[in-house]
Amino acid sequence: MKVYGIKTCGSVKKALKFFKDKGIEYEFVDFKKTPVGCKKIEEWLEKIDIDTLFNKRGTKYRQLKLKELNLDDEGKKKWLCKENILIKRPVIELDNGDVIVGFDEEKYKEIRG
């Protein structure tokens, strides 16, 4: 499976620790070093809702004053493509194709190493 995020994110750190402690193998993809393109974001959006993926609580969202733009789903998608930091973290792609967004220990317990 792949875990997408940034190393300094608290939720990402908790997720990686959880997987390491449980002996679950993963590949880590750092948004800052390897930006996620629109194609990948569109793949995720086939499986999850845009409001699940779009982080409205982060610093970047406030800095860019995106709330004032009243973005529709297409607008949110364009911003996610342009600013990966707006992606809620971590994004976990399971080997079966499922996608989990955010730190969710209960969902993680269902993952087999």
C-alpha contacts under 8 A as a table, 3 or more apart, distances in Angstrom:
res1	aa1	res2	aa2	distance
1	M	25	E	7.20
1	M	26	Y	5.05
1	M	27	E	6.29
1	M	92	I	7.14
1	M	93	E	5.60
1	M	94	L	4.70
1	M	95	D	5.18
2	K	26	Y	5.48
2	K	27	E	4.69
2	K	28	F	5.87
2	K	29	V	7.04
2	K	92	I	5.72
2	K	93	E	5.16
2	K	94	L	6.73
3	V	26	Y	6.65
3	V	27	E	6.08
3	V	28	F	4.86
3	V	29	V	6.06
3	V	90	P	6.45
3	V	91	V	5.82
3	V	92	I	4.55
3	V	93	E	6.49
4	Y	28	F	6.01
4	Y	29	V	4.75
4	Y	30	D	6.02
4	Y	31	F	6.76
4	Y	89	R	7.17
4	Y	90	P	5.53
4	Y	91	V	5.00
4	Y	92	I	6.23
5	G	9	C	7.42
5	G	12	V	6.22
5	G	28	F	7.72
5	G	29	V	6.47
5	G	30	D	5.28
5	G	31	F	5.64
5	G	89	R	5.47
5	G	90	P	4.95
5	G	91	V	6.62
6	I	9	C	5.68
6	I	12	V	6.85
6	I	29	V	7.91
6	I	30	D	5.01
6	I	31	F	5.82
6	I	32	K	6.59
6	I	89	R	7.88
6	I	90	P	7.99
7	K	12	V	6.72
7	K	13	K	6.74
7	K	30	D	6.87
8	T	12	V	7.66
8	T	13	K	7.31
9	C	12	V	5.26
9	C	13	K	6.25
9	C	89	R	7.68
10	G	13	K	5.09
10	G	14	K	6.26
11	S	14	K	5.14
11	S	15	A	6.18
11	S	89	R	6.66
11	S	90	P	6.62
11	S	102	G	6.90
11	S	103	F	5.55
12	V	15	A	5.08
12	V	16	L	6.13
12	V	89	R	6.36
12	V	90	P	5.22
12	V	103	F	7.24
13	K	16	L	5.26
13	K	17	K	6.12
14	K	17	K	5.16
14	K	18	F	6.11
14	K	103	F	7.28
15	A	18	F	5.05
15	A	19	F	6.31
15	A	90	P	7.51
15	A	103	F	6.06
15	A	105	E	7.95
16	L	19	F	5.20
16	L	20	K	6.06
17	K	20	K	5.06
17	K	21	D	5.96
18	F	21	D	5.21
18	F	22	K	6.21
18	F	105	E	7.96
19	F	22	K	5.14
19	F	23	G	6.03
19	F	24	I	4.88
19	F	25	E	7.01
19	F	26	Y	7.69
20	K	23	G	5.09
20	K	24	I	6.01
20	K	25	E	7.32
21	D	24	I	7.74
22	K	113	G	7.36
23	G	113	G	6.10
24	I	111	I	8.00
24	I	112	R	6.86
24	I	113	G	4.01
25	E	113	G	6.27
29	V	33	K	7.98
29	V	34	T	6.72
30	D	33	K	5.46
30	D	34	T	5.80
30	D	35	P	7.56
31	F	34	T	5.07
31	F	35	P	4.71
31	F	36	V	6.38
31	F	84	N	6.40
31	F	85	I	7.38
32	K	35	P	6.08
35	P	84	N	6.64
36	V	40	K	6.33
36	V	41	I	7.14
36	V	81	C	7.25
36	V	84	N	6.64
37	G	40	K	5.59
37	G	41	I	6.52
37	G	81	C	5.88
38	C	41	I	4.96
38	C	42	E	6.00
38	C	80	L	7.85
38	C	81	C	5.01
39	K	42	E	5.14
39	K	43	E	6.31
40	K	43	E	5.00
40	K	44	W	6.36
41	I	44	W	5.11
41	I	45	L	6.18
41	I	77	K	7.80
41	I	80	L	7.59
41	I	81	C	7.07
42	E	45	L	4.93
42	E	46	E	6.40
43	E	46	E	5.36
43	E	47	K	7.18
44	W	47	K	5.39
44	W	48	I	6.10
44	W	99	V	6.84
45	L	48	I	4.98
45	L	49	D	5.98
45	L	50	I	6.18
45	L	53	L	7.94
46	E	49	D	7.89
47	K	98	D	7.17
47	K	99	V	6.76
48	I	52	T	6.72
48	I	53	L	7.35
48	I	99	V	7.24
49	D	52	T	5.28
49	D	53	L	6.72
50	I	53	L	5.11
50	I	54	F	5.91
50	I	73	D	6.76
50	I	76	K	7.60
50	I	77	K	7.48
51	D	54	F	5.12
51	D	55	N	7.60
52	T	55	N	7.62
52	T	88	K	7.37
52	T	101	V	7.02
53	L	87	I	5.61
53	L	88	K	5.25
53	L	101	V	6.74
54	F	76	K	7.04
54	F	80	L	7.08
54	F	86	L	6.01
54	F	87	I	5.22
54	F	88	K	5.72
55	N	58	G	6.11
55	N	61	Y	7.33
55	N	86	L	5.24
55	N	87	I	5.55
55	N	88	K	4.68
56	K	61	Y	5.85
56	K	62	R	7.98
56	K	86	L	7.56
57	R	61	Y	6.85
57	R	62	R	7.84
58	G	61	Y	5.48
58	G	62	R	6.83
58	G	86	L	7.23
59	T	62	R	5.25
59	T	63	Q	6.09
60	K	63	Q	4.93
60	K	64	L	6.07
60	K	85	I	6.95
60	K	86	L	6.68
61	Y	64	L	5.43
61	Y	65	K	6.23
61	Y	66	L	5.77
61	Y	67	K	7.50
61	Y	86	L	6.65
62	R	65	K	4.94
62	R	66	L	6.62
62	R	67	K	7.41
63	Q	66	L	7.95
65	K	68	E	5.80
65	K	69	L	7.36
66	L	69	L	5.19
66	L	70	N	7.11
66	L	71	L	7.34
67	K	70	N	5.69
67	K	71	L	7.49
71	L	74	E	7.64
71	L	75	G	5.13
71	L	76	K	5.86
72	D	75	G	5.17
72	D	76	K	6.22
73	D	76	K	5.06
73	D	77	K	6.19
74	E	77	K	5.07
74	E	78	K	6.32
75	G	78	K	5.17
75	G	79	W	6.39
76	K	79	W	5.17
76	K	80	L	6.18
77	K	80	L	5.03
77	K	81	C	6.27
78	K	81	C	5.19
78	K	82	K	6.25
79	W	82	K	4.97
79	W	83	E	5.69
79	W	84	N	7.96
79	W	86	L	7.46
80	L	83	E	5.22
80	L	84	N	5.41
80	L	85	I	7.70
80	L	86	L	5.78
80	L	87	I	6.19
81	C	84	N	6.22
83	E	86	L	5.82
83	E	87	I	7.92
84	N	87	I	5.47
85	I	88	K	7.81
88	K	91	V	7.14
88	K	101	V	6.72
88	K	102	G	6.36
89	R	101	V	6.28
89	R	102	G	5.06
89	R	103	F	7.51
90	P	101	V	5.80
90	P	102	G	5.01
90	P	103	F	6.66
91	V	99	V	6.91
91	V	100	I	5.87
91	V	101	V	4.58
91	V	102	G	6.40
92	I	99	V	5.53
92	I	100	I	5.07
92	I	101	V	6.30
93	E	97	G	6.31
93	E	98	D	5.98
93	E	99	V	4.75
93	E	100	I	6.73
94	L	97	G	5.38
94	L	98	D	5.28
94	L	99	V	6.20
94	L	100	I	7.93
95	D	98	D	7.38
100	I	107	K	7.93
104	D	107	K	5.49
104	D	108	Y	6.18
105	E	108	Y	4.85
105	E	109	K	6.14
106	E	109	K	5.30
106	E	110	E	7.16
107	K	110	E	5.53
107	K	111	I	7.32
108	Y	111	I	5.35
109	K	112	R	7.66
